[in-house]
Amino acid sequence: MQKTIKILITIIFLFIIGVFFISLNKDTSYNTDSLVGKKIPKINLQYFYLNKLYKNENFKNNNYTLINFWASWCGPCREEHPLLLKLSNEKNLKLVGVNFKDKRVQAIQFLNDLGNPYDILTKDENGKESVNFGIYGIPESILINKDLIILKKFVGPLSLNDYNSIQEIIK
C-alpha cells in the first residue's frame, strides 16, 4: 500500500512538472498574423447614430476598407488620429470606425474636438463584436478588400510606416 502511494505521488509530481515545463516553452505573445489572408467573420456592427446594423454586404461596396477600433478614453487613439484624418482623403479607401466600450457623449466630444475621419461610424458597446475580429485591445485596425479578405492587421496606434503601407496597398 505504501509503495502504491509513493508511485502515485511520483506520477502526480512528474505530471505537474511536465505541465509547467510545457507552459514555460509556450509562446504567449499576442499575435494575430494568422488572420491575414482570411475572410472577415460575419459582421453585425451597430451604427453609431442609427438603430440598424452594418453587415458584411455593406463592406463589399468599397474597394478597400480600414476598420479602426477606437475609444475616447484611449490615449494612443488620439496619437493615431491625425493619420486617420489623412487617410480619410484617400479616394480608394473607406474608413469604418468602431467605437469600442465607450460612452456616447465622450465619443462625440472626441470626434468634435479632433475631427471625424470615418465614412461610417459604428459602435461595439460591450466589445463582443470586436472579439470576432481578434481585437483584444485598442487601437487596432484591419485593412480589407472588397472580397472581405484581411490584407493587413495593425495592433496599436497607426504609425507613419503603417500609413505608407496602407497607401501602397490601396494604389
LOMI-606561 format. One record per residue (C-alpha): residue in three letters; x, y, z. Coordinates in nm, 2 decimals, always signed. Example, Ala and Ser with C-alpha at 12.3 -4.5 7.8 and 13.67 -1.06 7.14 Angstrom:
BEGIN
   residu        u        v        w
      Ala    +1.23    -0.45    +0.78
      Ser    +1.37    -0.11    +0.71
! end
This chain:
BEGIN
   residu        u        v        w
      Met    +0.00    +0.00    +0.00
      Gln    +0.28    +0.25    +0.09
      Lys    +0.46    +0.16    -0.23
      Thr    +0.15    +0.24    -0.44
      Ile    +0.11    +0.58    -0.27
      Lys    +0.47    +0.66    -0.33
      Ile    +0.44    +0.57    -0.70
      Leu    +0.11    +0.77    -0.73
      Ile    +0.28    +1.08    -0.57
      Thr    +0.58    +1.05    -0.80
      Ile    +0.35    +1.03    -1.11
      Ile    +0.15    +1.33    -0.99
      Phe    +0.47    +1.52    -0.92
      Leu    +0.61    +1.44    -1.27
      Phe    +0.28    +1.53    -1.43
      Ile    +0.29    +1.88    -1.26
      Ile    +0.65    +1.94    -1.36
      Gly    +0.56    +1.84    -1.72
      Val    +0.27    +2.08    -1.73
      Phe    +0.49    +2.36    -1.60
      Phe    +0.77    +2.28    -1.85
      Ile    +0.53    +2.28    -2.14
      Ser    +0.37    +2.61    -2.02
      Leu    +0.71    +2.78    -1.99
      Asn    +0.80    +2.69    -2.35
      Lys    +0.47    +2.81    -2.50
      Asp    +0.47    +3.14    -2.69
      Thr    +0.22    +3.36    -2.51
      Ser    +0.27    +3.68    -2.72
      Tyr    -0.04    +3.84    -2.88
      Asn    -0.02    +3.75    -3.24
      Thr    -0.30    +3.78    -3.50
      Asp    -0.09    +3.73    -3.81
      Ser    -0.29    +3.41    -3.88
      Leu    -0.59    +3.63    -3.97
      Val    -0.42    +3.79    -4.27
      Gly    -0.54    +3.63    -4.59
      Lys    -0.86    +3.51    -4.44
      Lys    -1.21    +3.63    -4.49
      Ile    -1.36    +3.85    -4.22
      Pro    -1.62    +3.68    -4.00
      Lys    -1.99    +3.76    -4.00
      Ile    -2.03    +4.12    -3.90
      Asn    -2.31    +4.28    -3.72
      Leu    -2.19    +4.62    -3.60
      Gln    -2.45    +4.87    -3.47
      Tyr    -2.44    +5.21    -3.65
      Phe    -2.34    +5.48    -3.40
      Tyr    -2.63    +5.72    -3.48
      Leu    -2.89    +5.48    -3.63
      Asn    -3.08    +5.18    -3.50
      Lys    -2.96    +4.94    -3.77
      Leu    -2.67    +4.71    -3.84
      Tyr    -2.37    +4.74    -4.06
      Lys    -2.31    +4.40    -4.21
      Asn    -2.07    +4.21    -4.44
      Glu    -2.26    +4.31    -4.76
      Asn    -2.20    +4.68    -4.68
      Phe    -1.83    +4.63    -4.69
      Lys    -1.85    +4.49    -5.05
      Asn    -1.93    +4.84    -5.18
      Asn    -1.58    +4.96    -5.11
      Asn    -1.26    +4.87    -5.29
      Tyr    -1.07    +4.89    -4.96
      Thr    -1.19    +4.94    -4.61
      Leu    -0.99    +5.02    -4.30
      Ile    -1.18    +4.92    -3.99
      Asn    -1.05    +5.12    -3.69
      Phe    -1.13    +5.02    -3.33
      Trp    -1.11    +5.33    -3.10
      Ala    -1.24    +5.49    -2.79
      Ser    -1.24    +5.84    -2.64
      Trp    -1.06    +5.72    -2.33
      Cys    -0.78    +5.57    -2.53
      Gly    -0.46    +5.78    -2.53
      Pro    -0.30    +5.60    -2.83
      Cys    -0.62    +5.66    -3.03
      Arg    -0.55    +6.03    -3.00
      Glu    -0.20    +5.97    -3.12
      Glu    -0.31    +5.79    -3.44
      His    -0.60    +6.03    -3.52
      Pro    -0.40    +6.27    -3.74
      Leu    -0.31    +5.97    -3.97
      Leu    -0.67    +5.86    -3.99
      Leu    -0.77    +6.21    -4.09
      Lys    -0.50    +6.20    -4.37
      Leu    -0.63    +5.85    -4.48
      Ser    -0.98    +5.98    -4.50
      Asn    -0.88    +6.18    -4.81
      Glu    -0.79    +5.86    -5.00
      Lys    -1.05    +5.80    -5.28
      Asn    -0.99    +5.42    -5.29
      Leu    -1.04    +5.37    -4.91
      Lys    -1.33    +5.39    -4.68
      Leu    -1.28    +5.42    -4.31
      Val    -1.51    +5.24    -4.07
      Gly    -1.48    +5.35    -3.71
      Val    -1.58    +5.11    -3.44
      Asn    -1.63    +5.29    -3.11
      Phe    -1.52    +5.03    -2.85
      Lys    -1.67    +5.02    -2.50
      Asp    -1.72    +5.39    -2.48
      Lys    -1.97    +5.64    -2.35
      Arg    -2.16    +5.80    -2.64
      Val    -2.12    +6.17    -2.51
      Gln    -1.75    +6.13    -2.47
      Ala    -1.71    +5.96    -2.82
      Ile    -1.90    +6.25    -2.98
      Gln    -1.69    +6.51    -2.80
      Phe    -1.37    +6.32    -2.91
      Leu    -1.47    +6.35    -3.28
      Asn    -1.59    +6.71    -3.24
      Asp    -1.25    +6.80    -3.09
      Leu    -1.02    +6.61    -3.32
      Gly    -1.23    +6.58    -3.64
      Asn    -1.43    +6.28    -3.77
      Pro    -1.22    +6.08    -4.03
      Tyr    -1.48    +5.80    -4.06
      Asp    -1.71    +5.74    -4.36
      Ile    -1.91    +5.51    -4.14
      Leu    -1.93    +5.52    -3.77
      Thr    -2.04    +5.21    -3.57
      Lys    -2.02    +5.11    -3.20
      Asp    -1.95    +4.80    -3.00
      Glu    -2.07    +4.89    -2.66
      Asn    -1.98    +4.57    -2.49
      Gly    -1.69    +4.45    -2.71
      Lys    -1.85    +4.13    -2.82
      Glu    -1.84    +4.20    -3.20
      Ser    -1.48    +4.32    -3.18
      Val    -1.36    +3.98    -3.05
      Asn    -1.48    +3.83    -3.38
      Phe    -1.20    +4.04    -3.55
      Gly    -0.94    +3.93    -3.30
      Ile    -0.95    +4.26    -3.12
      Tyr    -0.83    +4.25    -2.76
      Gly    -0.71    +4.60    -2.71
      Ile    -0.73    +4.93    -2.88
      Pro    -0.65    +5.10    -3.10
      Glu    -0.63    +4.82    -3.36
      Ser    -0.71    +4.85    -3.73
      Ile    -0.79    +4.59    -4.01
      Leu    -0.74    +4.66    -4.38
      Ile    -0.97    +4.45    -4.60
      Asn    -1.05    +4.44    -4.97
      Lys    -1.40    +4.43    -5.14
      Asp    -1.38    +4.05    -5.12
      Leu    -1.37    +4.08    -4.74
      Ile    -1.02    +3.94    -4.72
      Ile    -0.80    +4.07    -4.44
      Leu    -0.49    +4.23    -4.61
      Lys    -0.32    +4.36    -4.30
      Lys    -0.38    +4.40    -3.93
      Phe    -0.24    +4.68    -3.73
      Val    -0.21    +4.63    -3.35
      Gly    -0.16    +4.95    -3.16
      Pro    -0.17    +5.31    -3.30
      Leu    -0.11    +5.35    -3.67
      Ser    +0.24    +5.48    -3.74
      Leu    +0.38    +5.67    -4.04
      Asn    +0.51    +5.34    -4.17
      Asp    +0.16    +5.19    -4.14
      Tyr    +0.02    +5.49    -4.32
      Asn    +0.27    +5.44    -4.60
      Ser    +0.20    +5.06    -4.61
      Ile    -0.18    +5.13    -4.64
      Gln    -0.12    +5.38    -4.92
      Glu    +0.10    +5.13    -5.11
      Ile    -0.17    +4.86    -5.09
      Ile    -0.46    +5.07    -5.20
      Lys    -0.29    +5.23    -5.50
! end
